[in-house]
Amino acid sequence: MNKIIDKKTFWRLLGMRAIGAAVVTAQGSKGPAGFLALSATHVTANPPTLLVSIGRETSALSAVNESGGFAVNYLPKERDDLARLFGGQGKEKGSDRFKRGEWTTLATGAPVLLQAVGSIDCRVEESIERHDAIIFLGRVVDWIQNSEKLPLISFAGRYI
């Protein structure tokens, strides 16, 4: 028997897994865009490829489509303010979110957080439409790493 799960319950269940807090960014014609990603992970190491899932309602979707690239920024433990901001809890919207933190760009032009534990810059190789999201497969083209920093972990609606 298949149980029907509502959207709110589904997101609450997904929140019960501990994941590194990641902000996915892209540079679009309207400026930089980004969001807190629950679905940003590796696909393969040969060639290095990441997967990000972007909801059709997410403003950053058009920036990824326009630019053909995105960056995944793994937040450091001390930047839970950015996780909340890019998760939609702040007053700032769109490019105003990038006024916090120090940002640069790499190969794709997507914003990269200099204080991130690590940032991975990708060119879109494929997009897959699935229900209310677009799944992007991106080939890694550049990165930065700050291995001395501890990652921010998201678990059960809190940051640890």
Chimera marker file (.cmm) of the C-alpha trace (Angstrom):
<marker_set name="trace">
<marker id="1" x="0.000" y="0.000" z="0.000" r="1" g="1" b="0" radius="0.5"/>
<marker id="2" x="1.401" y="3.412" z="-0.991" r="1" g="1" b="0" radius="0.5"/>
<marker id="3" x="0.941" y="6.172" z="1.540" r="1" g="1" b="0" radius="0.5"/>
<marker id="4" x="0.383" y="9.716" z="0.307" r="1" g="1" b="0" radius="0.5"/>
<marker id="5" x="2.786" y="12.191" z="1.873" r="1" g="1" b="0" radius="0.5"/>
<marker id="6" x="2.140" y="15.922" z="1.890" r="1" g="1" b="0" radius="0.5"/>
<marker id="7" x="4.851" y="18.437" z="1.003" r="1" g="1" b="0" radius="0.5"/>
<marker id="8" x="5.272" y="19.773" z="4.555" r="1" g="1" b="0" radius="0.5"/>
<marker id="9" x="5.764" y="16.278" z="6.018" r="1" g="1" b="0" radius="0.5"/>
<marker id="10" x="8.169" y="15.355" z="3.226" r="1" g="1" b="0" radius="0.5"/>
<marker id="11" x="10.401" y="18.379" z="3.918" r="1" g="1" b="0" radius="0.5"/>
<marker id="12" x="10.270" y="17.697" z="7.668" r="1" g="1" b="0" radius="0.5"/>
<marker id="13" x="11.415" y="14.098" z="7.063" r="1" g="1" b="0" radius="0.5"/>
<marker id="14" x="14.254" y="15.256" z="4.815" r="1" g="1" b="0" radius="0.5"/>
<marker id="15" x="15.323" y="17.639" z="7.576" r="1" g="1" b="0" radius="0.5"/>
<marker id="16" x="16.006" y="14.636" z="9.808" r="1" g="1" b="0" radius="0.5"/>
<marker id="17" x="19.191" y="13.823" z="7.896" r="1" g="1" b="0" radius="0.5"/>
<marker id="18" x="22.344" y="15.682" z="8.829" r="1" g="1" b="0" radius="0.5"/>
<marker id="19" x="23.744" y="17.492" z="5.796" r="1" g="1" b="0" radius="0.5"/>
<marker id="20" x="26.320" y="20.159" z="5.163" r="1" g="1" b="0" radius="0.5"/>
<marker id="21" x="24.645" y="23.518" z="4.643" r="1" g="1" b="0" radius="0.5"/>
<marker id="22" x="25.269" y="24.555" z="1.034" r="1" g="1" b="0" radius="0.5"/>
<marker id="23" x="24.330" y="27.672" z="-0.888" r="1" g="1" b="0" radius="0.5"/>
<marker id="24" x="23.987" y="27.199" z="-4.647" r="1" g="1" b="0" radius="0.5"/>
<marker id="25" x="24.713" y="30.354" z="-6.624" r="1" g="1" b="0" radius="0.5"/>
<marker id="26" x="24.675" y="31.534" z="-10.237" r="1" g="1" b="0" radius="0.5"/>
<marker id="27" x="25.157" y="34.777" z="-12.131" r="1" g="1" b="0" radius="0.5"/>
<marker id="28" x="22.155" y="35.774" z="-14.217" r="1" g="1" b="0" radius="0.5"/>
<marker id="29" x="21.191" y="38.802" z="-16.277" r="1" g="1" b="0" radius="0.5"/>
<marker id="30" x="19.519" y="40.327" z="-13.200" r="1" g="1" b="0" radius="0.5"/>
<marker id="31" x="22.641" y="39.824" z="-11.084" r="1" g="1" b="0" radius="0.5"/>
<marker id="32" x="23.732" y="37.111" z="-8.678" r="1" g="1" b="0" radius="0.5"/>
<marker id="33" x="21.168" y="34.651" z="-7.340" r="1" g="1" b="0" radius="0.5"/>
<marker id="34" x="21.347" y="31.871" z="-4.770" r="1" g="1" b="0" radius="0.5"/>
<marker id="35" x="19.457" y="29.588" z="-2.435" r="1" g="1" b="0" radius="0.5"/>
<marker id="36" x="20.065" y="27.173" z="0.434" r="1" g="1" b="0" radius="0.5"/>
<marker id="37" x="20.184" y="23.727" z="-1.154" r="1" g="1" b="0" radius="0.5"/>
<marker id="38" x="18.971" y="20.515" z="0.411" r="1" g="1" b="0" radius="0.5"/>
<marker id="39" x="19.867" y="18.611" z="-2.745" r="1" g="1" b="0" radius="0.5"/>
<marker id="40" x="23.461" y="19.234" z="-3.748" r="1" g="1" b="0" radius="0.5"/>
<marker id="41" x="25.655" y="16.170" z="-3.967" r="1" g="1" b="0" radius="0.5"/>
<marker id="42" x="28.217" y="14.313" z="-6.036" r="1" g="1" b="0" radius="0.5"/>
<marker id="43" x="27.282" y="12.018" z="-8.894" r="1" g="1" b="0" radius="0.5"/>
<marker id="44" x="30.645" y="10.686" z="-10.000" r="1" g="1" b="0" radius="0.5"/>
<marker id="45" x="34.344" y="11.368" z="-9.525" r="1" g="1" b="0" radius="0.5"/>
<marker id="46" x="35.268" y="10.404" z="-13.083" r="1" g="1" b="0" radius="0.5"/>
<marker id="47" x="34.579" y="12.926" z="-14.439" r="1" g="1" b="0" radius="0.5"/>
<marker id="48" x="33.903" y="15.066" z="-11.340" r="1" g="1" b="0" radius="0.5"/>
<marker id="49" x="30.175" y="15.830" z="-11.504" r="1" g="1" b="0" radius="0.5"/>
<marker id="50" x="27.680" y="17.349" z="-9.050" r="1" g="1" b="0" radius="0.5"/>
<marker id="51" x="23.898" y="17.261" z="-8.926" r="1" g="1" b="0" radius="0.5"/>
<marker id="52" x="21.714" y="20.120" z="-7.742" r="1" g="1" b="0" radius="0.5"/>
<marker id="53" x="17.953" y="20.146" z="-7.680" r="1" g="1" b="0" radius="0.5"/>
<marker id="54" x="16.273" y="23.535" z="-8.077" r="1" g="1" b="0" radius="0.5"/>
<marker id="55" x="12.564" y="24.106" z="-7.531" r="1" g="1" b="0" radius="0.5"/>
<marker id="56" x="10.727" y="25.723" z="-10.422" r="1" g="1" b="0" radius="0.5"/>
<marker id="57" x="9.655" y="28.550" z="-8.085" r="1" g="1" b="0" radius="0.5"/>
<marker id="58" x="13.226" y="29.328" z="-6.984" r="1" g="1" b="0" radius="0.5"/>
<marker id="59" x="14.461" y="32.664" z="-8.320" r="1" g="1" b="0" radius="0.5"/>
<marker id="60" x="17.961" y="31.267" z="-8.927" r="1" g="1" b="0" radius="0.5"/>
<marker id="61" x="16.630" y="28.851" z="-11.555" r="1" g="1" b="0" radius="0.5"/>
<marker id="62" x="16.673" y="31.466" z="-14.306" r="1" g="1" b="0" radius="0.5"/>
<marker id="63" x="20.248" y="32.464" z="-13.415" r="1" g="1" b="0" radius="0.5"/>
<marker id="64" x="21.462" y="28.864" z="-13.785" r="1" g="1" b="0" radius="0.5"/>
<marker id="65" x="19.576" y="28.475" z="-17.067" r="1" g="1" b="0" radius="0.5"/>
<marker id="66" x="20.961" y="31.764" z="-18.445" r="1" g="1" b="0" radius="0.5"/>
<marker id="67" x="24.568" y="31.279" z="-17.378" r="1" g="1" b="0" radius="0.5"/>
<marker id="68" x="24.894" y="27.545" z="-17.878" r="1" g="1" b="0" radius="0.5"/>
<marker id="69" x="26.780" y="27.290" z="-14.618" r="1" g="1" b="0" radius="0.5"/>
<marker id="70" x="26.461" y="27.199" z="-10.843" r="1" g="1" b="0" radius="0.5"/>
<marker id="71" x="28.609" y="27.030" z="-7.731" r="1" g="1" b="0" radius="0.5"/>
<marker id="72" x="27.992" y="25.001" z="-4.590" r="1" g="1" b="0" radius="0.5"/>
<marker id="73" x="29.300" y="26.817" z="-1.503" r="1" g="1" b="0" radius="0.5"/>
<marker id="74" x="29.631" y="24.696" z="1.656" r="1" g="1" b="0" radius="0.5"/>
<marker id="75" x="29.115" y="27.089" z="4.558" r="1" g="1" b="0" radius="0.5"/>
<marker id="76" x="31.461" y="27.260" z="7.546" r="1" g="1" b="0" radius="0.5"/>
<marker id="77" x="30.099" y="26.668" z="11.032" r="1" g="1" b="0" radius="0.5"/>
<marker id="78" x="30.156" y="30.376" z="11.929" r="1" g="1" b="0" radius="0.5"/>
<marker id="79" x="27.952" y="31.439" z="8.968" r="1" g="1" b="0" radius="0.5"/>
<marker id="80" x="24.524" y="30.156" z="9.998" r="1" g="1" b="0" radius="0.5"/>
<marker id="81" x="23.353" y="33.715" z="9.247" r="1" g="1" b="0" radius="0.5"/>
<marker id="82" x="23.969" y="33.022" z="5.542" r="1" g="1" b="0" radius="0.5"/>
<marker id="83" x="22.120" y="29.705" z="5.748" r="1" g="1" b="0" radius="0.5"/>
<marker id="84" x="19.090" y="31.479" z="7.171" r="1" g="1" b="0" radius="0.5"/>
<marker id="85" x="19.359" y="34.343" z="4.678" r="1" g="1" b="0" radius="0.5"/>
<marker id="86" x="19.635" y="32.111" z="1.599" r="1" g="1" b="0" radius="0.5"/>
<marker id="87" x="16.975" y="29.842" z="3.091" r="1" g="1" b="0" radius="0.5"/>
<marker id="88" x="14.529" y="32.734" z="2.803" r="1" g="1" b="0" radius="0.5"/>
<marker id="89" x="14.445" y="33.806" z="6.452" r="1" g="1" b="0" radius="0.5"/>
<marker id="90" x="16.044" y="37.220" z="5.926" r="1" g="1" b="0" radius="0.5"/>
<marker id="91" x="14.601" y="40.473" z="4.669" r="1" g="1" b="0" radius="0.5"/>
<marker id="92" x="17.108" y="40.643" z="1.818" r="1" g="1" b="0" radius="0.5"/>
<marker id="93" x="16.096" y="39.141" z="-1.505" r="1" g="1" b="0" radius="0.5"/>
<marker id="94" x="17.890" y="38.483" z="-4.785" r="1" g="1" b="0" radius="0.5"/>
<marker id="95" x="21.257" y="40.146" z="-5.248" r="1" g="1" b="0" radius="0.5"/>
<marker id="96" x="20.938" y="41.971" z="-1.900" r="1" g="1" b="0" radius="0.5"/>
<marker id="97" x="21.772" y="38.655" z="-0.182" r="1" g="1" b="0" radius="0.5"/>
<marker id="98" x="25.309" y="38.926" z="-1.527" r="1" g="1" b="0" radius="0.5"/>
<marker id="99" x="26.002" y="42.065" z="0.515" r="1" g="1" b="0" radius="0.5"/>
<marker id="100" x="26.805" y="39.730" z="3.417" r="1" g="1" b="0" radius="0.5"/>
<marker id="101" x="30.076" y="37.820" z="3.240" r="1" g="1" b="0" radius="0.5"/>
<marker id="102" x="32.985" y="38.206" z="0.851" r="1" g="1" b="0" radius="0.5"/>
<marker id="103" x="32.273" y="36.881" z="-2.631" r="1" g="1" b="0" radius="0.5"/>
<marker id="104" x="34.375" y="36.308" z="-5.723" r="1" g="1" b="0" radius="0.5"/>
<marker id="105" x="33.899" y="34.332" z="-8.936" r="1" g="1" b="0" radius="0.5"/>
<marker id="106" x="35.648" y="31.430" z="-10.604" r="1" g="1" b="0" radius="0.5"/>
<marker id="107" x="35.312" y="29.947" z="-14.116" r="1" g="1" b="0" radius="0.5"/>
<marker id="108" x="31.514" y="30.146" z="-14.572" r="1" g="1" b="0" radius="0.5"/>
<marker id="109" x="31.076" y="33.589" z="-13.035" r="1" g="1" b="0" radius="0.5"/>
<marker id="110" x="28.869" y="32.172" z="-10.255" r="1" g="1" b="0" radius="0.5"/>
<marker id="111" x="29.396" y="33.853" z="-6.870" r="1" g="1" b="0" radius="0.5"/>
<marker id="112" x="31.791" y="31.959" z="-4.609" r="1" g="1" b="0" radius="0.5"/>
<marker id="113" x="31.988" y="32.642" z="-0.876" r="1" g="1" b="0" radius="0.5"/>
<marker id="114" x="35.601" y="33.271" z="0.133" r="1" g="1" b="0" radius="0.5"/>
<marker id="115" x="34.886" y="32.104" z="3.709" r="1" g="1" b="0" radius="0.5"/>
<marker id="116" x="33.313" y="28.807" z="2.566" r="1" g="1" b="0" radius="0.5"/>
<marker id="117" x="34.699" y="25.484" z="3.738" r="1" g="1" b="0" radius="0.5"/>
<marker id="118" x="34.829" y="24.739" z="0.036" r="1" g="1" b="0" radius="0.5"/>
<marker id="119" x="33.189" y="25.929" z="-3.149" r="1" g="1" b="0" radius="0.5"/>
<marker id="120" x="32.772" y="23.903" z="-6.328" r="1" g="1" b="0" radius="0.5"/>
<marker id="121" x="32.158" y="25.672" z="-9.628" r="1" g="1" b="0" radius="0.5"/>
<marker id="122" x="30.296" y="23.689" z="-12.314" r="1" g="1" b="0" radius="0.5"/>
<marker id="123" x="29.183" y="24.011" z="-15.922" r="1" g="1" b="0" radius="0.5"/>
<marker id="124" x="25.786" y="22.500" z="-16.633" r="1" g="1" b="0" radius="0.5"/>
<marker id="125" x="26.067" y="19.337" z="-18.704" r="1" g="1" b="0" radius="0.5"/>
<marker id="126" x="22.473" y="18.184" z="-18.487" r="1" g="1" b="0" radius="0.5"/>
<marker id="127" x="19.147" y="19.215" z="-17.015" r="1" g="1" b="0" radius="0.5"/>
<marker id="128" x="16.298" y="16.880" z="-16.177" r="1" g="1" b="0" radius="0.5"/>
<marker id="129" x="12.758" y="18.101" z="-15.600" r="1" g="1" b="0" radius="0.5"/>
<marker id="130" x="11.071" y="16.200" z="-12.809" r="1" g="1" b="0" radius="0.5"/>
<marker id="131" x="7.754" y="17.318" z="-11.324" r="1" g="1" b="0" radius="0.5"/>
<marker id="132" x="8.249" y="20.691" z="-9.547" r="1" g="1" b="0" radius="0.5"/>
<marker id="133" x="12.055" y="20.784" z="-9.931" r="1" g="1" b="0" radius="0.5"/>
<marker id="134" x="14.840" y="20.866" z="-12.472" r="1" g="1" b="0" radius="0.5"/>
<marker id="135" x="17.800" y="18.586" z="-11.740" r="1" g="1" b="0" radius="0.5"/>
<marker id="136" x="21.118" y="19.887" z="-13.033" r="1" g="1" b="0" radius="0.5"/>
<marker id="137" x="24.201" y="17.767" z="-13.582" r="1" g="1" b="0" radius="0.5"/>
<marker id="138" x="27.278" y="19.960" z="-13.549" r="1" g="1" b="0" radius="0.5"/>
<marker id="139" x="30.870" y="19.168" z="-14.502" r="1" g="1" b="0" radius="0.5"/>
<marker id="140" x="33.361" y="20.562" z="-11.998" r="1" g="1" b="0" radius="0.5"/>
<marker id="141" x="35.515" y="23.217" z="-13.680" r="1" g="1" b="0" radius="0.5"/>
<marker id="142" x="37.047" y="25.034" z="-10.686" r="1" g="1" b="0" radius="0.5"/>
<marker id="143" x="37.052" y="25.044" z="-6.879" r="1" g="1" b="0" radius="0.5"/>
<marker id="144" x="38.449" y="26.580" z="-3.714" r="1" g="1" b="0" radius="0.5"/>
<marker id="145" x="39.008" y="24.835" z="-0.408" r="1" g="1" b="0" radius="0.5"/>
<marker id="146" x="39.505" y="26.100" z="3.156" r="1" g="1" b="0" radius="0.5"/>
<marker id="147" x="40.234" y="22.850" z="4.945" r="1" g="1" b="0" radius="0.5"/>
<marker id="148" x="40.950" y="24.569" z="8.275" r="1" g="1" b="0" radius="0.5"/>
<marker id="149" x="37.275" y="25.537" z="8.638" r="1" g="1" b="0" radius="0.5"/>
<marker id="150" x="34.559" y="23.365" z="10.172" r="1" g="1" b="0" radius="0.5"/>
<marker id="151" x="31.326" y="22.894" z="8.176" r="1" g="1" b="0" radius="0.5"/>
<marker id="152" x="27.886" y="24.126" z="9.165" r="1" g="1" b="0" radius="0.5"/>
<marker id="153" x="25.553" y="21.144" z="9.547" r="1" g="1" b="0" radius="0.5"/>
<marker id="154" x="21.787" y="21.298" z="9.088" r="1" g="1" b="0" radius="0.5"/>
<marker id="155" x="19.737" y="18.843" z="11.149" r="1" g="1" b="0" radius="0.5"/>
<marker id="156" x="16.077" y="18.851" z="12.203" r="1" g="1" b="0" radius="0.5"/>
<marker id="157" x="15.604" y="22.510" z="11.317" r="1" g="1" b="0" radius="0.5"/>
<marker id="158" x="18.647" y="23.644" z="13.313" r="1" g="1" b="0" radius="0.5"/>
<marker id="159" x="22.251" y="24.424" z="12.499" r="1" g="1" b="0" radius="0.5"/>
<marker id="160" x="24.974" y="22.657" z="14.441" r="1" g="1" b="0" radius="0.5"/>
<link id1="1" id2="2" r="1" g="1" b="0" radius="0.2"/>
<link id1="2" id2="3" r="1" g="1" b="0" radius="0.2"/>
<link id1="3" id2="4" r="1" g="1" b="0" radius="0.2"/>
<link id1="4" id2="5" r="1" g="1" b="0" radius="0.2"/>
<link id1="5" id2="6" r="1" g="1" b="0" radius="0.2"/>
<link id1="6" id2="7" r="1" g="1" b="0" radius="0.2"/>
<link id1="7" id2="8" r="1" g="1" b="0" radius="0.2"/>
<link id1="8" id2="9" r="1" g="1" b="0" radius="0.2"/>
<link id1="9" id2="10" r="1" g="1" b="0" radius="0.2"/>
<link id1="10" id2="11" r="1" g="1" b="0" radius="0.2"/>
<link id1="11" id2="12" r="1" g="1" b="0" radius="0.2"/>
<link id1="12" id2="13" r="1" g="1" b="0" radius="0.2"/>
<link id1="13" id2="14" r="1" g="1" b="0" radius="0.2"/>
<link id1="14" id2="15" r="1" g="1" b="0" radius="0.2"/>
<link id1="15" id2="16" r="1" g="1" b="0" radius="0.2"/>
<link id1="16" id2="17" r="1" g="1" b="0" radius="0.2"/>
<link id1="17" id2="18" r="1" g="1" b="0" radius="0.2"/>
<link id1="18" id2="19" r="1" g="1" b="0" radius="0.2"/>
<link id1="19" id2="20" r="1" g="1" b="0" radius="0.2"/>
<link id1="20" id2="21" r="1" g="1" b="0" radius="0.2"/>
<link id1="21" id2="22" r="1" g="1" b="0" radius="0.2"/>
<link id1="22" id2="23" r="1" g="1" b="0" radius="0.2"/>
<link id1="23" id2="24" r="1" g="1" b="0" radius="0.2"/>
<link id1="24" id2="25" r="1" g="1" b="0" radius="0.2"/>
<link id1="25" id2="26" r="1" g="1" b="0" radius="0.2"/>
<link id1="26" id2="27" r="1" g="1" b="0" radius="0.2"/>
<link id1="27" id2="28" r="1" g="1" b="0" radius="0.2"/>
<link id1="28" id2="29" r="1" g="1" b="0" radius="0.2"/>
<link id1="29" id2="30" r="1" g="1" b="0" radius="0.2"/>
<link id1="30" id2="31" r="1" g="1" b="0" radius="0.2"/>
<link id1="31" id2="32" r="1" g="1" b="0" radius="0.2"/>
<link id1="32" id2="33" r="1" g="1" b="0" radius="0.2"/>
<link id1="33" id2="34" r="1" g="1" b="0" radius="0.2"/>
<link id1="34" id2="35" r="1" g="1" b="0" radius="0.2"/>
<link id1="35" id2="36" r="1" g="1" b="0" radius="0.2"/>
<link id1="36" id2="37" r="1" g="1" b="0" radius="0.2"/>
<link id1="37" id2="38" r="1" g="1" b="0" radius="0.2"/>
<link id1="38" id2="39" r="1" g="1" b="0" radius="0.2"/>
<link id1="39" id2="40" r="1" g="1" b="0" radius="0.2"/>
<link id1="40" id2="41" r="1" g="1" b="0" radius="0.2"/>
<link id1="41" id2="42" r="1" g="1" b="0" radius="0.2"/>
<link id1="42" id2="43" r="1" g="1" b="0" radius="0.2"/>
<link id1="43" id2="44" r="1" g="1" b="0" radius="0.2"/>
<link id1="44" id2="45" r="1" g="1" b="0" radius="0.2"/>
<link id1="45" id2="46" r="1" g="1" b="0" radius="0.2"/>
<link id1="46" id2="47" r="1" g="1" b="0" radius="0.2"/>
<link id1="47" id2="48" r="1" g="1" b="0" radius="0.2"/>
<link id1="48" id2="49" r="1" g="1" b="0" radius="0.2"/>
<link id1="49" id2="50" r="1" g="1" b="0" radius="0.2"/>
<link id1="50" id2="51" r="1" g="1" b="0" radius="0.2"/>
<link id1="51" id2="52" r="1" g="1" b="0" radius="0.2"/>
<link id1="52" id2="53" r="1" g="1" b="0" radius="0.2"/>
<link id1="53" id2="54" r="1" g="1" b="0" radius="0.2"/>
<link id1="54" id2="55" r="1" g="1" b="0" radius="0.2"/>
<link id1="55" id2="56" r="1" g="1" b="0" radius="0.2"/>
<link id1="56" id2="57" r="1" g="1" b="0" radius="0.2"/>
<link id1="57" id2="58" r="1" g="1" b="0" radius="0.2"/>
<link id1="58" id2="59" r="1" g="1" b="0" radius="0.2"/>
<link id1="59" id2="60" r="1" g="1" b="0" radius="0.2"/>
<link id1="60" id2="61" r="1" g="1" b="0" radius="0.2"/>
<link id1="61" id2="62" r="1" g="1" b="0" radius="0.2"/>
<link id1="62" id2="63" r="1" g="1" b="0" radius="0.2"/>
<link id1="63" id2="64" r="1" g="1" b="0" radius="0.2"/>
<link id1="64" id2="65" r="1" g="1" b="0" radius="0.2"/>
<link id1="65" id2="66" r="1" g="1" b="0" radius="0.2"/>
<link id1="66" id2="67" r="1" g="1" b="0" radius="0.2"/>
<link id1="67" id2="68" r="1" g="1" b="0" radius="0.2"/>
<link id1="68" id2="69" r="1" g="1" b="0" radius="0.2"/>
<link id1="69" id2="70" r="1" g="1" b="0" radius="0.2"/>
<link id1="70" id2="71" r="1" g="1" b="0" radius="0.2"/>
<link id1="71" id2="72" r="1" g="1" b="0" radius="0.2"/>
<link id1="72" id2="73" r="1" g="1" b="0" radius="0.2"/>
<link id1="73" id2="74" r="1" g="1" b="0" radius="0.2"/>
<link id1="74" id2="75" r="1" g="1" b="0" radius="0.2"/>
<link id1="75" id2="76" r="1" g="1" b="0" radius="0.2"/>
<link id1="76" id2="77" r="1" g="1" b="0" radius="0.2"/>
<link id1="77" id2="78" r="1" g="1" b="0" radius="0.2"/>
<link id1="78" id2="79" r="1" g="1" b="0" radius="0.2"/>
<link id1="79" id2="80" r="1" g="1" b="0" radius="0.2"/>
<link id1="80" id2="81" r="1" g="1" b="0" radius="0.2"/>
<link id1="81" id2="82" r="1" g="1" b="0" radius="0.2"/>
<link id1="82" id2="83" r="1" g="1" b="0" radius="0.2"/>
<link id1="83" id2="84" r="1" g="1" b="0" radius="0.2"/>
<link id1="84" id2="85" r="1" g="1" b="0" radius="0.2"/>
<link id1="85" id2="86" r="1" g="1" b="0" radius="0.2"/>
<link id1="86" id2="87" r="1" g="1" b="0" radius="0.2"/>
<link id1="87" id2="88" r="1" g="1" b="0" radius="0.2"/>
<link id1="88" id2="89" r="1" g="1" b="0" radius="0.2"/>
<link id1="89" id2="90" r="1" g="1" b="0" radius="0.2"/>
<link id1="90" id2="91" r="1" g="1" b="0" radius="0.2"/>
<link id1="91" id2="92" r="1" g="1" b="0" radius="0.2"/>
<link id1="92" id2="93" r="1" g="1" b="0" radius="0.2"/>
<link id1="93" id2="94" r="1" g="1" b="0" radius="0.2"/>
<link id1="94" id2="95" r="1" g="1" b="0" radius="0.2"/>
<link id1="95" id2="96" r="1" g="1" b="0" radius="0.2"/>
<link id1="96" id2="97" r="1" g="1" b="0" radius="0.2"/>
<link id1="97" id2="98" r="1" g="1" b="0" radius="0.2"/>
<link id1="98" id2="99" r="1" g="1" b="0" radius="0.2"/>
<link id1="99" id2="100" r="1" g="1" b="0" radius="0.2"/>
<link id1="100" id2="101" r="1" g="1" b="0" radius="0.2"/>
<link id1="101" id2="102" r="1" g="1" b="0" radius="0.2"/>
<link id1="102" id2="103" r="1" g="1" b="0" radius="0.2"/>
<link id1="103" id2="104" r="1" g="1" b="0" radius="0.2"/>
<link id1="104" id2="105" r="1" g="1" b="0" radius="0.2"/>
<link id1="105" id2="106" r="1" g="1" b="0" radius="0.2"/>
<link id1="106" id2="107" r="1" g="1" b="0" radius="0.2"/>
<link id1="107" id2="108" r="1" g="1" b="0" radius="0.2"/>
<link id1="108" id2="109" r="1" g="1" b="0" radius="0.2"/>
<link id1="109" id2="110" r="1" g="1" b="0" radius="0.2"/>
<link id1="110" id2="111" r="1" g="1" b="0" radius="0.2"/>
<link id1="111" id2="112" r="1" g="1" b="0" radius="0.2"/>
<link id1="112" id2="113" r="1" g="1" b="0" radius="0.2"/>
<link id1="113" id2="114" r="1" g="1" b="0" radius="0.2"/>
<link id1="114" id2="115" r="1" g="1" b="0" radius="0.2"/>
<link id1="115" id2="116" r="1" g="1" b="0" radius="0.2"/>
<link id1="116" id2="117" r="1" g="1" b="0" radius="0.2"/>
<link id1="117" id2="118" r="1" g="1" b="0" radius="0.2"/>
<link id1="118" id2="119" r="1" g="1" b="0" radius="0.2"/>
<link id1="119" id2="120" r="1" g="1" b="0" radius="0.2"/>
<link id1="120" id2="121" r="1" g="1" b="0" radius="0.2"/>
<link id1="121" id2="122" r="1" g="1" b="0" radius="0.2"/>
<link id1="122" id2="123" r="1" g="1" b="0" radius="0.2"/>
<link id1="123" id2="124" r="1" g="1" b="0" radius="0.2"/>
<link id1="124" id2="125" r="1" g="1" b="0" radius="0.2"/>
<link id1="125" id2="126" r="1" g="1" b="0" radius="0.2"/>
<link id1="126" id2="127" r="1" g="1" b="0" radius="0.2"/>
<link id1="127" id2="128" r="1" g="1" b="0" radius="0.2"/>
<link id1="128" id2="129" r="1" g="1" b="0" radius="0.2"/>
<link id1="129" id2="130" r="1" g="1" b="0" radius="0.2"/>
<link id1="130" id2="131" r="1" g="1" b="0" radius="0.2"/>
<link id1="131" id2="132" r="1" g="1" b="0" radius="0.2"/>
<link id1="132" id2="133" r="1" g="1" b="0" radius="0.2"/>
<link id1="133" id2="134" r="1" g="1" b="0" radius="0.2"/>
<link id1="134" id2="135" r="1" g="1" b="0" radius="0.2"/>
<link id1="135" id2="136" r="1" g="1" b="0" radius="0.2"/>
<link id1="136" id2="137" r="1" g="1" b="0" radius="0.2"/>
<link id1="137" id2="138" r="1" g="1" b="0" radius="0.2"/>
<link id1="138" id2="139" r="1" g="1" b="0" radius="0.2"/>
<link id1="139" id2="140" r="1" g="1" b="0" radius="0.2"/>
<link id1="140" id2="141" r="1" g="1" b="0" radius="0.2"/>
<link id1="141" id2="142" r="1" g="1" b="0" radius="0.2"/>
<link id1="142" id2="143" r="1" g="1" b="0" radius="0.2"/>
<link id1="143" id2="144" r="1" g="1" b="0" radius="0.2"/>
<link id1="144" id2="145" r="1" g="1" b="0" radius="0.2"/>
<link id1="145" id2="146" r="1" g="1" b="0" radius="0.2"/>
<link id1="146" id2="147" r="1" g="1" b="0" radius="0.2"/>
<link id1="147" id2="148" r="1" g="1" b="0" radius="0.2"/>
<link id1="148" id2="149" r="1" g="1" b="0" radius="0.2"/>
<link id1="149" id2="150" r="1" g="1" b="0" radius="0.2"/>
<link id1="150" id2="151" r="1" g="1" b="0" radius="0.2"/>
<link id1="151" id2="152" r="1" g="1" b="0" radius="0.2"/>
<link id1="152" id2="153" r="1" g="1" b="0" radius="0.2"/>
<link id1="153" id2="154" r="1" g="1" b="0" radius="0.2"/>
<link id1="154" id2="155" r="1" g="1" b="0" radius="0.2"/>
<link id1="155" id2="156" r="1" g="1" b="0" radius="0.2"/>
<link id1="156" id2="157" r="1" g="1" b="0" radius="0.2"/>
<link id1="157" id2="158" r="1" g="1" b="0" radius="0.2"/>
<link id1="158" id2="159" r="1" g="1" b="0" radius="0.2"/>
<link id1="159" id2="160" r="1" g="1" b="0" radius="0.2"/>
</marker_set>
